Amino acid sequence: MTNPCAQNAFRARFDWGPAGASVLSGPAAVVAVVDVLSFTTALTVAVDKGIEVFPFRWRDERAVEFAAERGAVLAVGRSVARPGRLSLSAATIRAAEGVTRLVLPSPNGSTISHEVAETGAIVLGVSLRNVDAAADWTIRYLAGRPTAPVAVIAAGERWPDGSLRPAAEDLWGAGSYLAALVARGFGPLSPEARSAVGAYREVAADLPAQLRACVGGQELISWGYPDDVEVAAEVNASTSVPVLTGDSFTAAR
């Protein structure tokens, strides 16, 4: 029996977190992972600088060995990063010099990307910084494949018990990308995808301010990382489209 959660009747699909990704990624031609605060924002900043980025599961003890095997710098959590040390903070990546390969673990977007890659689907990193570029690339990639589906996964955050906490910024980022696909003639959208577009359109005229005011933005500001929120609010400032090939993200050509 067909799983209704797969949204198979629609070309553009939307869901949340690792569980949603596991359902939607199998049949999808493209999986767009959206983690605005902060994995996919940090990812676009890195790729803008020509850095090859390896996603990895959060708090996996093998990360040090994984980075060493690839000659890469291992980013650490913001809370333990010393001055000059790369972390999930996009501001630290922007300031980095001489880094060409980076292992970037995160509990949400990076973990999802790492797991989806194992299905063989094409994985894109989408943030508010590169929505139009990602939509343009998707349309070109799927040219001549009029039924190929796209799955958009909002990474979300975690409650202390580990359960998914839907994050407004990821809903807006996903909705922005889906709206850009609609503007380019892509569809039809599932009701779930249409809901994400509606949420984005509600705040589109005031998006940077809403990003600062939402729970995720307020958390980062209160922890002392307002610059990361400002970088995330650079709507369409990037023309880079991070595509996961093998086990690393590089800019699509």
Backbone as CSV, one residue per row, in Angstrom:
resi,resn,N_x,N_y,N_z,CA_x,CA_y,CA_z,C_x,C_y,C_z
1,MET,0.843,-1.195,0.000,0.000,0.000,0.000,0.883,1.252,0.000
2,THR,0.518,2.249,-0.788,1.275,3.498,-0.861,1.190,4.247,0.464
3,ASN,2.302,4.750,0.908,2.346,5.520,2.144,1.873,6.949,1.867
4,PRO,0.748,7.394,2.457,0.270,8.758,2.210,1.296,9.819,2.583
5,CYS,2.167,9.514,3.552,3.163,10.486,3.996,4.186,10.802,2.908
6,ALA,4.274,9.952,1.884,5.243,10.165,0.810,4.814,11.263,-0.157
7,GLN,3.541,11.686,-0.102,3.037,12.791,-0.934,3.262,12.517,-2.426
8,ASN,3.073,11.265,-2.810,3.430,10.841,-4.158,2.594,11.467,-5.264
9,ALA,1.439,12.031,-4.941,0.590,12.632,-5.967,1.092,14.005,-6.408
10,PHE,2.145,14.497,-5.753,2.607,15.859,-5.997,4.095,15.876,-6.337
11,ARG,4.471,16.818,-7.191,5.859,16.884,-7.631,6.740,17.592,-6.602
12,ALA,6.199,18.562,-5.895,6.947,19.279,-4.864,6.398,18.883,-3.496
13,ARG,7.279,18.378,-2.621,6.865,17.781,-1.355,7.636,18.426,-0.203
14,PHE,7.032,18.383,0.974,7.658,19.047,2.120,7.406,18.242,3.388
15,ASP,8.464,18.137,4.217,8.300,17.510,5.533,9.432,17.978,6.442
16,TRP,9.445,17.437,7.670,10.341,17.894,8.723,11.309,16.806,9.172
17,GLY,12.533,17.206,9.437,13.487,16.426,10.197,13.918,15.117,9.565
18,PRO,14.695,14.341,10.315,15.207,13.065,9.795,14.114,12.088,9.395
19,ALA,13.034,12.023,10.177,11.962,11.079,9.847,11.283,11.460,8.545
20,GLY,11.009,12.756,8.364,10.414,13.212,7.111,11.332,12.960,5.939
21,ALA,12.626,13.194,6.150,13.597,12.962,5.080,13.637,11.495,4.682
22,SER,13.536,10.606,5.659,13.610,9.173,5.342,12.426,8.727,4.501
23,VAL,11.273,9.381,4.667,10.086,9.014,3.892,10.144,9.602,2.485
24,LEU,10.577,10.863,2.390,10.512,11.559,1.108,11.723,11.357,0.213
25,SER,12.877,11.019,0.782,14.103,11.037,-0.009,14.218,9.881,-0.993
26,GLY,13.608,8.741,-0.695,13.747,7.583,-1.567,13.343,7.838,-2.996
27,PRO,12.086,8.299,-3.243,11.665,8.508,-4.627,12.080,9.857,-5.205
28,ALA,12.622,10.765,-4.406,12.896,12.120,-4.872,14.118,12.174,-5.773
29,ALA,14.044,13.012,-6.810,15.203,13.244,-7.670,16.158,14.232,-7.021
30,VAL,15.591,15.191,-6.292,16.370,16.206,-5.585,15.811,16.339,-4.172
31,VAL,16.707,16.376,-3.189,16.310,16.638,-1.804,16.986,17.931,-1.373
32,ALA,16.191,18.927,-1.046,16.711,20.208,-0.581,16.613,20.239,0.942
33,VAL,17.756,20.326,1.602,17.800,20.379,3.056,17.922,21.838,3.476
34,VAL,17.048,22.265,4.392,16.999,23.655,4.829,17.213,23.712,6.340
35,ASP,18.306,24.343,6.752,18.637,24.502,8.172,19.241,25.903,8.325
36,VAL,18.360,26.906,8.399,18.765,28.307,8.305,19.661,28.723,9.463
37,LEU,19.362,28.260,10.663,20.165,28.585,11.853,20.666,27.301,12.495
38,SER,21.760,26.640,11.919,22.656,27.416,11.091,23.351,26.600,9.985
39,PHE,23.125,25.292,9.891,23.980,24.486,9.025,24.016,24.960,7.583
40,THR,22.845,25.128,6.929,22.906,25.453,5.507,23.356,26.887,5.270
41,THR,23.166,27.776,6.244,23.746,29.115,6.119,25.272,29.027,6.168
42,ALA,25.797,28.308,7.160,27.248,28.117,7.255,27.777,27.421,6.005
43,LEU,27.019,26.482,5.485,27.423,25.747,4.287,27.564,26.681,3.092
44,THR,26.587,27.567,2.879,26.676,28.474,1.734,27.843,29.444,1.890
45,VAL,28.102,29.894,3.106,29.247,30.776,3.337,30.547,30.050,2.989
46,ALA,30.653,28.805,3.419,31.861,28.024,3.123,32.038,27.805,1.630
47,VAL,30.979,27.398,0.957,31.072,27.119,-0.470,31.353,28.401,-1.254
48,ASP,30.829,29.538,-0.786,31.173,30.819,-1.410,32.681,31.041,-1.410
49,LYS,33.361,30.534,-0.364,34.802,30.712,-0.236,35.602,29.608,-0.917
50,GLY,34.903,28.697,-1.607,35.588,27.608,-2.280,35.954,26.452,-1.370
51,ILE,35.361,26.381,-0.180,35.661,25.318,0.774,34.783,24.099,0.489
52,GLU,35.399,22.939,0.425,34.677,21.677,0.307,34.191,21.281,1.703
53,VAL,32.895,20.979,1.835,32.301,20.739,3.151,31.801,19.301,3.252
54,PHE,32.232,18.638,4.310,31.799,17.267,4.591,30.780,17.305,5.727
55,PRO,29.518,16.960,5.456,28.551,16.867,6.557,28.835,15.618,7.387
56,PHE,28.493,15.688,8.660,28.743,14.541,9.525,27.748,14.565,10.677
57,ARG,27.477,13.383,11.210,26.537,13.292,12.326,27.081,14.025,13.553
58,TRP,26.180,14.625,14.277,26.521,15.390,15.477,26.981,14.462,16.603
59,ARG,28.048,14.872,17.275,28.574,14.151,18.437,28.906,12.694,18.118
60,ASP,29.373,12.470,16.923,29.854,11.150,16.525,31.352,11.114,16.814
61,GLU,31.771,10.180,17.641,33.175,10.131,18.068,34.140,9.894,16.909
62,ARG,33.620,9.447,15.774,34.488,9.184,14.618,34.828,10.441,13.838
63,ALA,34.274,11.599,14.231,34.456,12.820,13.454,35.924,13.216,13.340
64,VAL,36.690,13.081,14.415,38.101,13.457,14.381,38.846,12.605,13.369
65,GLU,38.607,11.303,13.407,39.255,10.394,12.463,38.798,10.667,11.035
66,PHE,37.508,10.914,10.870,36.930,11.206,9.550,37.603,12.439,8.946
67,ALA,37.771,13.498,9.746,38.408,14.719,9.260,39.868,14.476,8.902
68,ALA,40.564,13.728,9.751,41.985,13.459,9.502,42.177,12.684,8.204
69,GLU,41.299,11.724,7.948,41.411,10.915,6.739,41.233,11.759,5.473
70,ARG,40.503,12.857,5.596,40.215,13.692,4.434,41.040,14.977,4.402
71,GLY,41.959,15.091,5.322,42.791,16.289,5.364,41.979,17.538,5.579
72,ALA,40.941,17.425,6.394,39.997,18.517,6.598,40.075,19.064,8.020
73,VAL,39.664,20.306,8.169,39.509,20.920,9.485,38.171,20.476,10.054
74,LEU,38.134,20.129,11.324,36.889,19.739,11.988,36.308,20.937,12.736
75,ALA,35.116,21.365,12.337,34.426,22.425,13.067,33.880,21.867,14.371
76,VAL,33.866,22.701,15.401,33.375,22.288,16.712,32.110,23.074,17.055
77,GLY,31.474,22.703,18.143,30.310,23.434,18.594,30.669,24.852,19.005
78,ARG,29.733,25.775,18.827,29.991,27.173,19.177,30.466,27.322,20.618
79,SER,29.844,26.572,21.512,30.090,26.773,22.946,31.493,26.373,23.371
80,VAL,32.181,25.563,22.572,33.522,25.107,22.956,34.603,25.662,22.037
81,ALA,34.202,26.474,21.068,35.178,27.003,20.114,36.014,28.102,20.762
82,ARG,37.330,27.940,20.695,38.236,28.981,21.156,38.364,30.056,20.080
83,PRO,38.836,31.253,20.433,39.038,32.298,19.423,39.881,31.781,18.264
84,GLY,39.392,32.024,17.053,40.095,31.570,15.866,39.760,30.169,15.421
85,ARG,38.987,29.443,16.223,38.617,28.055,15.887,37.318,28.046,15.090
86,LEU,37.269,27.248,14.048,36.061,27.149,13.242,34.977,26.373,13.983
87,SER,33.749,26.851,13.829,32.606,26.200,14.454,31.431,26.253,13.491
88,LEU,30.261,25.857,13.976,29.052,25.943,13.169,28.664,27.395,12.918
89,SER,29.287,28.331,13.589,29.044,29.756,13.389,29.504,30.173,11.991
90,ALA,28.569,30.702,11.213,28.916,31.156,9.865,29.934,32.282,9.905
91,ALA,29.899,33.088,10.971,30.846,34.196,11.083,32.282,33.693,11.194
92,THR,32.502,32.570,11.895,33.864,32.041,12.002,34.345,31.491,10.673
93,ILE,33.443,30.926,9.896,33.809,30.396,8.583,34.135,31.538,7.632
94,ARG,33.353,32.590,7.686,33.602,33.743,6.827,34.966,34.359,7.111
95,ALA,35.390,34.332,8.366,36.667,34.934,8.751,37.860,34.006,8.527
96,ALA,37.619,32.744,8.216,38.700,31.768,8.113,39.580,32.028,6.897
97,GLU,40.854,31.743,7.056,41.815,31.863,5.969,42.547,30.533,5.786
98,GLY,42.784,30.175,4.532,43.590,28.997,4.237,42.902,27.663,4.433
99,VAL,41.592,27.651,4.638,40.849,26.403,4.814,40.273,25.971,3.472
100,THR,40.540,24.760,3.074,40.012,24.253,1.805,39.028,23.104,1.986
101,ARG,39.115,22.409,3.127,38.214,21.283,3.400,37.757,21.391,4.852
102,LEU,36.465,21.190,5.057,35.879,21.394,6.379,34.869,20.300,6.685
103,VAL,35.014,19.636,7.819,33.982,18.723,8.317,33.085,19.547,9.229
104,LEU,31.797,19.592,8.892,30.858,20.483,9.577,29.699,19.684,10.164
105,PRO,29.875,19.142,11.367,28.769,18.411,11.989,27.702,19.384,12.501
106,SER,26.480,18.933,12.523,25.408,19.670,13.202,24.343,18.654,13.580
107,PRO,23.541,18.961,14.613,22.555,17.974,15.056,21.381,17.816,14.109
108,ASN,21.214,18.747,13.181,20.017,18.721,12.346,20.368,18.646,10.860
109,GLY,20.665,19.777,10.230,20.880,19.782,8.787,22.011,18.896,8.318
110,SER,23.137,18.915,9.026,24.278,18.102,8.611,23.969,16.621,8.759
111,THR,23.363,16.258,9.874,23.007,14.858,10.103,22.031,14.367,9.041
112,ILE,21.025,15.180,8.726,20.054,14.800,7.700,20.735,14.641,6.347
113,SER,21.590,15.593,5.974,22.292,15.517,4.691,23.124,14.244,4.595
114,HIS,23.839,13.946,5.674,24.688,12.749,5.715,23.852,11.488,5.500
115,GLU,22.687,11.434,6.126,21.846,10.242,6.029,21.146,10.142,4.673
116,VAL,20.681,11.275,4.144,19.995,11.254,2.844,20.958,10.860,1.731
117,ALA,22.211,11.282,1.860,23.204,10.954,0.832,23.315,9.454,0.618
118,GLU,23.057,8.686,1.667,23.167,7.240,1.571,22.068,6.619,0.699
119,THR,21.001,7.400,0.385,19.921,6.896,-0.473,20.238,7.060,-1.949
120,GLY,21.257,7.850,-2.261,21.599,8.099,-3.650,20.918,9.302,-4.257
121,ALA,20.054,9.998,-3.507,19.388,11.195,-4.020,20.379,12.345,-4.128
122,ILE,20.102,13.283,-5.027,20.871,14.508,-5.122,20.459,15.409,-3.960
123,VAL,21.420,15.848,-3.160,21.130,16.667,-1.981,21.650,18.082,-2.212
124,LEU,20.773,19.073,-2.008,21.145,20.476,-2.078,21.115,21.084,-0.690
125,GLY,22.021,22.016,-0.424,21.955,22.808,0.787,21.313,24.138,0.457
126,VAL,20.164,24.416,1.076,19.412,25.635,0.778,19.249,26.456,2.047
127,SER,19.579,27.732,1.944,19.331,28.678,3.023,18.663,29.909,2.415
128,LEU,18.347,30.882,3.244,17.779,32.119,2.707,18.779,32.840,1.816
129,ARG,20.057,32.530,1.965,21.106,33.222,1.214,21.167,32.803,-0.256
130,ASN,20.635,31.634,-0.604,20.824,31.143,-1.973,19.558,30.567,-2.599
131,VAL,18.403,31.041,-2.172,17.141,30.465,-2.631,16.998,30.540,-4.144
132,ASP,17.197,31.722,-4.723,16.998,31.858,-6.169,17.993,31.013,-6.956
133,ALA,19.247,31.013,-6.520,20.256,30.206,-7.214,19.903,28.729,-7.146
134,ALA,19.439,28.267,-5.971,19.072,26.861,-5.816,17.871,26.503,-6.684
135,ALA,16.892,27.400,-6.758,15.719,27.136,-7.593,16.106,27.096,-9.069
136,ASP,16.952,28.028,-9.505,17.408,28.023,-10.907,18.139,26.726,-11.236
137,TRP,19.019,26.307,-10.325,19.769,25.079,-10.565,18.832,23.876,-10.648
138,THR,17.852,23.822,-9.766,16.907,22.698,-9.742,16.148,22.597,-11.062
139,ILE,15.667,23.728,-11.551,14.924,23.723,-12.815,15.808,23.243,-13.960
140,ARG,17.057,23.706,-13.989,17.970,23.254,-15.048,18.264,21.760,-14.922
141,TYR,18.492,21.315,-13.701,18.843,19.909,-13.480,17.712,18.975,-13.901
142,LEU,16.477,19.413,-13.671,15.327,18.550,-13.958,14.738,18.790,-15.344
143,ALA,15.382,19.601,-16.147,14.886,19.852,-17.503,14.781,18.535,-18.268
144,GLY,13.649,18.334,-18.921,13.433,17.096,-19.659,12.922,15.957,-18.803
145,ARG,12.703,16.211,-17.507,12.167,15.179,-16.608,10.903,15.741,-15.948
146,PRO,9.811,15.813,-16.679,8.625,16.557,-16.243,7.892,15.979,-15.037
147,THR,8.249,14.782,-14.618,7.572,14.209,-13.453,8.510,14.015,-12.260
148,ALA,9.779,14.341,-12.413,10.749,14.099,-11.335,10.408,14.954,-10.118
149,PRO,10.316,14.339,-8.933,9.892,15.077,-7.748,11.053,15.714,-6.984
150,VAL,10.705,16.758,-6.241,11.635,17.436,-5.340,11.083,17.332,-3.924
151,ALA,11.927,16.914,-2.994,11.547,16.858,-1.573,12.289,17.970,-0.836
152,VAL,11.555,18.765,-0.087,12.150,19.850,0.687,12.019,19.495,2.163
153,ILE,13.153,19.454,2.844,13.174,19.030,4.245,13.606,20.194,5.127
154,ALA,12.708,20.635,5.984,13.050,21.620,7.004,13.670,20.862,8.174
155,ALA,14.893,21.227,8.524,15.618,20.445,9.530,14.994,20.541,10.907
156,GLY,14.558,21.748,11.307,14.015,21.932,12.646,15.097,21.880,13.715
157,GLU,14.658,22.005,14.954,15.553,21.954,16.114,15.145,20.790,17.006
158,ARG,15.730,20.721,18.193,15.446,19.623,19.121,15.043,20.160,20.484
159,TRP,14.020,19.561,21.064,13.705,19.797,22.463,14.712,19.038,23.326
160,PRO,14.803,19.357,24.623,15.768,18.653,25.483,15.618,17.139,25.486
161,ASP,14.402,16.633,25.221,14.219,15.182,25.213,14.576,14.553,23.863
162,GLY,15.079,15.378,22.933,15.489,14.871,21.635,14.405,14.894,20.567
163,SER,13.184,15.234,20.935,12.111,15.264,19.945,12.229,16.506,19.060
164,LEU,11.620,16.441,17.897,11.706,17.522,16.929,10.963,18.758,17.419
165,ARG,11.630,19.907,17.307,10.960,21.192,17.532,10.928,21.931,16.203
166,PRO,9.757,22.034,15.555,9.692,22.783,14.299,10.208,24.207,14.497
167,ALA,11.016,24.670,13.554,11.648,25.979,13.665,11.098,26.899,12.580
168,ALA,10.629,28.073,12.980,10.009,28.998,12.028,10.953,29.349,10.898
169,GLU,12.243,29.558,11.222,13.179,29.978,10.184,13.357,28.915,9.099
170,ASP,13.277,27.652,9.472,13.403,26.587,8.477,12.131,26.463,7.638
171,LEU,10.986,26.704,8.266,9.726,26.729,7.525,9.753,27.847,6.487
172,TRP,10.243,29.025,6.884,10.329,30.141,5.941,11.329,29.854,4.824
173,GLY,12.471,29.279,5.185,13.472,28.965,4.160,12.945,27.961,3.155
174,ALA,12.280,26.916,3.660,11.694,25.919,2.768,10.617,26.545,1.896
175,GLY,9.765,27.370,2.505,8.700,28.027,1.754,9.228,28.980,0.698
176,SER,10.336,29.657,1.018,10.945,30.571,0.056,11.453,29.819,-1.176
177,TYR,12.123,28.696,-0.944,12.619,27.878,-2.060,11.458,27.314,-2.881
178,LEU,10.430,26.826,-2.216,9.267,26.295,-2.926,8.563,27.396,-3.723
179,ALA,8.462,28.594,-3.144,7.854,29.715,-3.863,8.669,30.068,-5.102
180,ALA,9.988,29.990,-4.987,10.850,30.260,-6.143,10.648,29.209,-7.230
181,LEU,10.449,27.945,-6.826,10.156,26.902,-7.818,8.820,27.167,-8.507
182,VAL,7.812,27.558,-7.725,6.498,27.872,-8.302,6.623,29.003,-9.321
183,ALA,7.404,30.032,-8.988,7.582,31.171,-9.885,8.240,30.762,-11.194
184,ARG,8.921,29.622,-11.194,9.578,29.108,-12.394,8.765,28.016,-13.064
185,GLY,7.503,27.871,-12.640,6.591,26.948,-13.303,6.612,25.526,-12.784
186,PHE,7.241,25.291,-11.629,7.359,23.937,-11.097,6.136,23.600,-10.253
187,GLY,5.680,22.367,-10.336,4.552,21.931,-9.530,3.996,20.619,-10.068
188,PRO,2.888,20.136,-9.476,2.115,20.770,-8.412,2.735,20.564,-7.032
189,LEU,2.325,21.403,-6.081,2.799,21.332,-4.702,1.815,20.544,-3.845
190,SER,2.346,19.755,-2.944,1.497,19.079,-1.964,0.904,20.115,-1.018
191,PRO,-0.174,19.773,-0.309,-0.707,20.707,0.694,0.338,21.111,1.724
192,GLU,1.198,20.180,2.085,2.255,20.499,3.047,3.208,21.543,2.474
193,ALA,3.582,21.371,1.212,4.463,22.339,0.554,3.771,23.691,0.409
194,ARG,2.486,23.688,0.081,1.744,24.940,-0.038,1.675,25.664,1.305
195,SER,1.578,24.918,2.381,1.549,25.536,3.710,2.870,26.248,4.007
196,ALA,3.984,25.628,3.599,5.289,26.270,3.800,5.394,27.548,2.981
197,VAL,4.894,27.522,1.746,4.908,28.728,0.919,4.076,29.827,1.572
198,GLY,2.918,29.466,2.090,2.063,30.454,2.745,2.733,31.081,3.954
199,ALA,3.441,30.262,4.741,4.151,30.786,5.914,5.239,31.759,5.493
200,TYR,5.968,31.419,4.437,7.015,32.318,3.941,6.419,33.633,3.455
201,ARG,5.365,33.570,2.674,4.781,34.798,2.117,4.260,35.725,3.206
202,GLU,3.864,35.169,4.331,3.372,35.985,5.438,4.451,36.904,6.005
203,VAL,5.723,36.470,5.930,6.811,37.256,6.533,7.801,37.792,5.504
204,ALA,7.564,37.526,4.217,8.565,37.828,3.188,8.964,39.295,3.161
205,ALA,8.025,40.193,3.404,8.328,41.624,3.322,9.169,42.107,4.489
206,ASP,9.250,41.305,5.524,9.946,41.716,6.753,10.835,40.595,7.265
207,LEU,11.416,39.838,6.345,12.067,38.588,6.724,13.266,38.770,7.660
208,PRO,14.202,39.679,7.407,15.338,39.809,8.333,14.909,40.125,9.762
209,ALA,13.928,41.007,9.919,13.454,41.342,11.260,12.765,40.153,11.914
210,GLN,11.990,39.412,11.147,11.321,38.237,11.691,12.333,37.170,12.086
211,LEU,13.419,37.064,11.322,14.464,36.092,11.649,15.122,36.445,12.983
212,ARG,15.353,37.720,13.213,15.915,38.142,14.497,14.944,37.905,15.639
213,ALA,13.636,38.014,15.373,12.626,37.940,16.433,12.184,36.513,16.751
214,CYS,12.395,35.566,15.832,11.900,34.204,16.065,12.725,33.518,17.150
215,VAL,12.249,32.388,17.622,12.905,31.679,18.724,14.361,31.361,18.398
216,GLY,14.609,30.834,17.201,15.978,30.477,16.825,16.890,31.683,16.798
217,GLY,16.392,32.798,16.261,17.189,34.020,16.236,17.458,34.552,17.621
218,GLN,16.436,34.557,18.459,16.603,35.041,19.826,17.565,34.172,20.624
219,GLU,17.538,32.865,20.383,18.491,31.984,21.059,19.930,32.370,20.722
220,LEU,20.222,32.507,19.427,21.592,32.820,19.026,22.016,34.197,19.531
221,ILE,21.115,35.149,19.490,21.442,36.488,19.988,21.740,36.443,21.481
222,SER,20.913,35.711,22.234,21.106,35.634,23.689,22.380,34.885,24.048
223,TRP,22.830,33.970,23.173,24.060,33.222,23.427,25.305,33.985,22.984
224,GLY,25.104,35.160,22.369,26.233,35.976,21.954,26.643,35.818,20.510
225,TYR,25.719,35.359,19.639,26.037,35.151,18.230,25.093,35.929,17.312
226,PRO,24.926,37.226,17.539,24.031,37.993,16.661,24.520,38.039,15.218
227,ASP,25.847,37.967,15.013,26.372,38.016,13.646,25.879,36.839,12.816
228,ASP,25.686,35.680,13.448,25.204,34.518,12.699,23.785,34.735,12.193
229,VAL,22.983,35.434,12.978,21.617,35.742,12.542,21.649,36.713,11.371
230,GLU,22.540,37.693,11.444,22.642,38.670,10.359,23.111,38.002,9.065
231,VAL,24.058,37.081,9.174,24.507,36.359,7.969,23.353,35.543,7.390
232,ALA,22.601,34.891,8.243,21.467,34.081,7.774,20.415,34.928,7.086
233,ALA,20.336,36.208,7.447,19.324,37.106,6.888,19.756,37.753,5.577
234,GLU,20.898,37.358,5.034,21.380,37.914,3.765,20.634,37.249,2.599
235,VAL,19.401,37.643,2.415,18.518,36.968,1.457,19.079,37.090,0.036
236,ASN,19.299,35.928,-0.577,19.792,35.815,-1.954,21.129,36.529,-2.190
237,ALA,21.941,36.620,-1.149,23.272,37.217,-1.302,24.248,36.263,-1.976
238,SER,23.932,34.978,-1.997,24.840,33.967,-2.545,24.292,33.383,-3.842
239,THR,25.182,33.158,-4.784,24.813,32.454,-6.014,25.333,31.021,-6.012
240,SER,25.891,30.594,-4.896,26.417,29.234,-4.787,25.291,28.243,-4.491
241,VAL,25.386,27.064,-5.098,24.435,25.982,-4.827,25.245,24.780,-4.362
242,PRO,25.298,24.541,-3.045,26.045,23.381,-2.545,25.330,22.076,-2.908
243,VAL,26.029,21.209,-3.620,25.487,19.909,-4.010,26.359,18.833,-3.373
244,LEU,25.714,17.866,-2.740,26.432,16.790,-2.081,26.781,15.712,-3.101
245,THR,28.073,15.575,-3.365,28.576,14.554,-4.282,29.518,13.651,-3.511
246,GLY,29.207,12.366,-3.461,29.978,11.482,-2.589,29.679,11.854,-1.147
247,ASP,30.725,12.212,-0.398,30.491,12.569,0.994,30.774,14.030,1.282
248,SER,30.810,14.874,0.230,31.089,16.286,0.475,30.241,17.197,-0.414
249,PHE,30.013,18.408,0.117,29.340,19.448,-0.636,30.374,20.306,-1.359
250,THR,30.115,20.561,-2.631,30.884,21.545,-3.393,29.886,22.364,-4.202
251,ALA,30.342,23.481,-4.746,29.455,24.335,-5.533,29.081,23.650,-6.829
252,ALA,27.774,23.655,-7.151,27.323,23.101,-8.425,27.910,23.910,-9.559
253,ARG,28.241,23.225,-10.621,28.786,23.898,-11.810,27.695,24.088,-12.846
